[in-house]
Amino acid sequence: MKTGPRNLITDVAGLLVGNASDRTLNSGVTAIVCDPPATAAVQVLGGAPGTRETDLLEPHNTVETVNGIILSGGSAFGLDAASGAQACLRQQGKGFEVGPHRIPLVPAAILFDLINGGDKDWGRYPPYRELGYQATAAAAEHFDIGTAGAGTGALTATFKGGLGSASTLIGEHFTIGALVGANPMGSATIGATRHFWAAPFEIGDEFGGLGMPSPLPTDTSDLKIKFRDMNRGVSNTTIAVIATDASLTKAEAKRLAIAAHAGFARAIWPSHTPFDGDLVFALATGASGRKPTHDEFLDLCAAAASTMSRAIARGVYEATPDERDLMPAWSTARA
């Protein structure tokens, strides 16, 4: 397997990504802009999701495409970020046409990062609408990962989480990319080591090149749980986007989102718990101009899982330390 030229979701033609972060708040927003609009779907497998405009993505519903996706910190407060994204896209003349009006369609998902050392005393209104606007306005082919955007205040059970992205070239025709805010209740690393569960899928040394530990630690069955001593029902969630330049129907895009969830299970343990809001959006831009054959779609689904695993590991690997950290950054921890 080979990565795309950037090893980012923006290797999928038709997608741009922008970040906005507030380091005092220790939170942020990531916006994915689809230009032109992309076929979209979603699959939620976690037990504690927080979402906006996800019903329209079901295959039986009318609208086929969206103008963007928002991933945000802030728990339920972060759902305001989609309003900021809508405002920015409306100014750009983008949106679903209804008579003389254009309505930007921007589904959103949030992760819980309220308990992470940041100052959440924001007054009457939370800042996420403005952060959503800023992230959308900043959308470009190149963007930061790690402690950036929706991953700014993310945590795992053992290390800081973060915003991760990766891409894979599939044969001669297709590209698949993943973008993820990794903030799980579980751990992305094996036992007490710095080795990533996603190691079998690593391309080059994109997240440290450590491979699997040898011998395998005896404590791998010991669950690493974030905030185990707290009410953890709303304190987690990994939210992600899987994207391809293949031409897909909404039903096929949903199947791609389902397949990408296997990447969660191969990169985070445990995943899809009652206390995570684990969710994957799927986007199909159709920029390749090609509809996959049955065999090619099988390859896309397999690559969706491995690419998602790599993106999760890269988000943790690229996180940078801060004096307020409740968890160490992977880069500063001892081997």
C-alpha positions in Angstrom: 0.0 0.0 0.0 1.1 3.6 -0.7 -0.1 6.8 0.9 -1.3 9.8 -1.1 1.1 12.7 -1.6 0.1 14.4 1.7 -1.0 11.3 3.6 -4.1 13.4 4.5 -7.8 13.1 3.7 -7.3 16.0 1.3 -5.6 13.5 -1.1 -9.2 12.7 -2.0 -10.0 15.3 -4.7 -12.8 17.6 -3.9 -12.1 17.9 -0.2 -10.6 20.7 1.9 -10.0 20.8 5.6 -9.6 23.7 8.0 -8.9 23.9 11.8 -9.6 26.5 14.4 -8.3 26.1 18.0 -8.6 28.1 21.2 -5.7 27.1 23.4 -7.1 28.9 26.5 -10.3 26.9 26.0 -8.1 23.8 25.1 -10.6 22.9 22.4 -11.3 23.4 18.8 -13.2 22.6 15.6 -12.3 20.9 12.3 -14.3 21.6 9.1 -14.3 19.4 6.0 -15.5 21.3 3.0 -16.9 19.4 0.0 -16.5 21.3 -3.3 -18.5 20.2 -5.2 -21.0 18.7 -2.8 -20.3 15.0 -1.9 -22.5 12.0 -1.4 -22.6 11.3 2.3 -23.7 8.8 4.9 -23.1 8.0 8.5 -22.8 5.0 10.9 -23.0 5.4 14.7 -21.8 2.5 16.8 -20.9 4.2 20.1 -23.5 4.4 22.9 -23.2 8.1 23.6 -23.2 10.1 20.4 -23.7 13.8 19.9 -24.8 14.8 16.4 -26.5 17.3 14.1 -28.2 16.7 10.7 -27.4 13.0 10.6 -31.0 11.9 9.8 -30.7 13.4 6.3 -27.7 11.0 5.6 -29.8 7.8 5.8 -30.1 6.2 2.3 -33.9 6.3 2.3 -33.9 10.1 2.7 -34.1 12.6 -0.1 -30.9 14.7 -0.1 -27.9 12.9 -1.6 -25.1 15.3 -1.0 -23.7 17.7 1.7 -21.5 20.8 1.6 -19.3 19.9 4.5 -18.9 18.0 7.8 -18.0 19.5 11.2 -16.0 17.6 13.9 -15.9 19.6 17.1 -14.8 19.5 20.7 -17.1 21.0 23.4 -19.5 18.1 24.0 -23.1 19.3 23.1 -22.0 22.9 23.2 -19.8 22.1 20.1 -22.8 21.5 17.9 -23.0 25.3 17.5 -19.9 25.0 15.3 -22.1 23.8 12.4 -24.0 27.1 12.5 -20.7 28.9 12.0 -19.8 26.7 9.1 -23.2 27.3 7.5 -22.7 31.0 7.8 -19.3 30.8 6.1 -20.5 28.6 3.3 -23.6 30.7 2.7 -21.4 33.7 2.2 -19.5 31.7 -0.4 -22.8 31.0 -2.2 -22.8 27.3 -1.4 -25.7 25.2 -0.3 -28.8 23.2 -1.3 -31.0 25.3 -3.6 -34.6 25.9 -2.5 -36.1 28.6 -4.7 -34.1 31.7 -4.2 -32.3 30.4 -1.1 -29.2 28.3 -0.6 -29.0 26.2 2.5 -25.6 24.8 3.3 -25.9 21.2 4.6 -23.3 20.5 7.2 -23.8 17.5 9.5 -21.8 17.5 12.7 -20.5 15.4 15.5 -18.9 16.3 18.8 -16.5 14.8 21.3 -16.2 15.5 25.0 -13.2 17.5 26.0 -14.6 19.7 28.8 -12.3 18.0 31.5 -8.9 18.6 30.0 -7.3 21.6 31.9 -8.8 24.3 29.7 -10.8 27.4 30.8 -14.4 26.7 30.0 -15.8 29.8 31.7 -16.9 31.3 28.4 -19.8 33.4 29.6 -23.4 33.3 28.2 -22.6 31.7 24.8 -20.0 29.1 24.0 -17.4 30.0 21.3 -18.0 27.1 19.0 -20.1 28.9 16.4 -17.2 31.3 15.7 -14.7 28.5 15.8 -16.8 26.7 13.2 -16.8 29.8 11.0 -13.0 30.2 11.3 -12.3 26.5 10.6 -14.5 26.6 7.5 -12.8 29.8 6.2 -9.4 28.2 6.7 -10.2 25.1 4.7 -7.3 24.1 2.4 -5.4 21.1 1.1 -2.8 21.2 3.8 -3.7 21.3 7.5 -2.2 20.4 10.9 -2.8 17.2 12.7 -2.2 16.2 16.4 -3.1 19.0 18.8 -5.2 20.9 16.3 -8.8 21.6 15.5 -11.2 19.0 17.0 -8.3 17.2 18.5 -6.9 20.1 20.4 -8.1 18.9 23.8 -8.6 15.2 23.1 -7.4 12.5 25.5 -7.1 8.7 25.5 -6.8 6.4 28.5 -3.0 6.6 28.4 -1.8 9.5 26.3 -3.1 12.7 24.8 -5.4 12.2 21.8 -5.5 14.4 18.8 -6.6 15.0 15.2 -5.4 12.3 12.9 -5.5 11.8 9.1 -4.1 9.3 6.6 -4.7 8.3 3.0 -4.2 5.2 0.8 -3.9 4.8 -2.9 -6.1 1.9 -4.1 -4.9 0.3 -7.4 -4.8 2.7 -10.4 -8.1 4.4 -9.9 -9.1 5.3 -6.3 -7.9 7.2 -3.2 -9.3 6.7 0.2 -8.7 9.1 3.2 -9.6 9.3 6.9 -9.9 12.1 9.3 -10.5 11.5 13.0 -10.7 13.2 16.4 -9.3 10.5 18.7 -10.7 11.0 22.2 -11.6 7.4 23.3 -12.4 6.0 26.7 -9.8 3.3 25.8 -6.2 3.3 24.7 -4.6 3.5 21.3 -1.4 1.8 22.6 -0.7 -1.7 23.8 -0.7 -2.2 27.6 1.8 0.1 29.3 3.9 0.5 26.1 4.2 3.2 23.4 3.5 0.6 20.7 0.3 1.3 18.8 -2.5 -1.2 18.3 -2.6 0.0 14.7 1.1 -1.0 14.1 0.3 -3.8 11.6 -1.1 -1.2 9.2 1.6 1.4 9.5 3.1 2.7 6.3 6.8 3.6 6.7 7.2 5.3 10.1 4.2 7.5 10.0 3.5 7.0 13.7 7.0 6.1 15.0 7.8 2.9 13.3 7.9 0.9 16.5 5.9 -2.0 15.2 4.4 -4.6 17.6 6.2 -5.1 21.0 8.1 -8.4 21.3 7.4 -10.2 23.4 3.8 -9.1 23.6 3.3 -7.7 27.2 1.4 -9.8 29.6 -0.8 -6.9 30.7 -2.6 -6.5 27.3 -5.8 -7.8 28.9 -5.8 -5.1 31.5 -8.3 -2.5 30.4 -7.0 1.0 30.3 -10.0 3.2 31.0 -10.0 7.0 30.9 -11.5 8.7 34.1 -12.5 5.3 35.4 -13.3 6.8 38.8 -15.8 9.3 37.3 -19.2 9.2 35.7 -17.9 8.5 32.3 -21.1 8.4 30.3 -20.3 11.6 28.4 -16.5 11.9 28.7 -15.3 10.2 25.5 -15.9 9.7 21.8 -13.9 9.2 18.6 -15.5 10.9 15.6 -14.3 10.5 12.1 -14.7 10.9 8.4 -13.8 8.3 5.7 -13.7 9.6 2.2 -13.1 8.4 -1.3 -13.0 9.8 -4.9 -15.1 6.8 -6.1 -18.6 7.3 -7.3 -20.9 5.8 -4.7 -24.6 5.8 -3.8 -25.7 6.8 -0.3 -26.2 3.1 0.5 -22.6 2.3 -0.6 -21.3 5.2 1.3 -23.0 3.9 4.4 -21.4 0.5 3.9 -18.0 2.3 3.6 -18.7 4.0 7.0 -19.6 0.6 8.5 -16.3 -0.9 7.2 -14.3 2.0 8.6 -15.5 1.3 12.1 -13.4 -1.8 12.0 -10.5 0.6 12.0 -11.6 1.8 15.4 -11.6 -1.7 16.7 -8.1 -2.4 15.4 -6.6 0.9 16.8 -8.4 1.4 20.1 -9.1 -1.0 22.9 -11.9 -1.0 24.0 -13.9 0.8 21.3 -17.6 1.2 20.6 -18.4 1.2 24.3 -21.7 2.4 25.9 -19.6 5.4 27.1 -18.2 6.4 23.7 -20.1 8.2 20.9 -18.1 6.5 18.2 -19.2 7.7 14.8 -18.0 7.6 11.2 -19.2 9.9 8.4 -18.6 8.7 4.8 -18.0 11.0 1.8 -17.8 10.0 -1.8 -16.7 12.9 -4.1 -16.9 11.0 -7.4 -13.8 12.9 -8.6 -12.3 9.7 -10.1 -15.2 9.6 -12.5 -15.4 5.8 -11.9 -17.8 3.6 -10.1 -16.0 0.6 -8.4 -16.6 -2.9 -9.5 -17.7 -5.4 -6.8 -14.0 -6.4 -6.2 -12.9 -2.8 -6.2 -15.5 -1.9 -3.6 -14.3 -4.8 -1.4 -10.8 -3.3 -1.6 -12.2 0.1 -0.7 -13.9 -1.3 2.4 -10.8 -3.1 3.5 -8.7 0.1 3.0 -11.3 2.1 4.9 -10.5 0.1 8.0 -6.7 0.2 7.7 -6.6 3.8 6.8 -8.8 4.7 9.7 -6.6 2.8 12.1 -3.5 4.7 10.8 -5.3 8.0 11.2 -6.1 7.3 14.8 -2.5 6.4 15.6 -1.2 9.5 13.8 -3.5 11.7 15.9 -2.0 10.4 19.1 1.5 10.3 17.7 1.4 14.0 16.6 0.0 15.4 19.8 2.2 18.1 21.4 2.7 18.6 25.1 1.2 21.4 27.1 1.8 22.4 30.8 -1.9 21.8 31.6 -2.0 18.2 30.2 -3.9 15.6 32.2 -2.2 12.9 30.1 1.3 12.9 28.7 1.9 13.4 25.0 3.1 10.3 23.3 6.3 12.1 22.2 7.3 12.9 25.8 6.6 9.5 27.3 9.4 7.0 28.1 9.8 4.0 25.8 
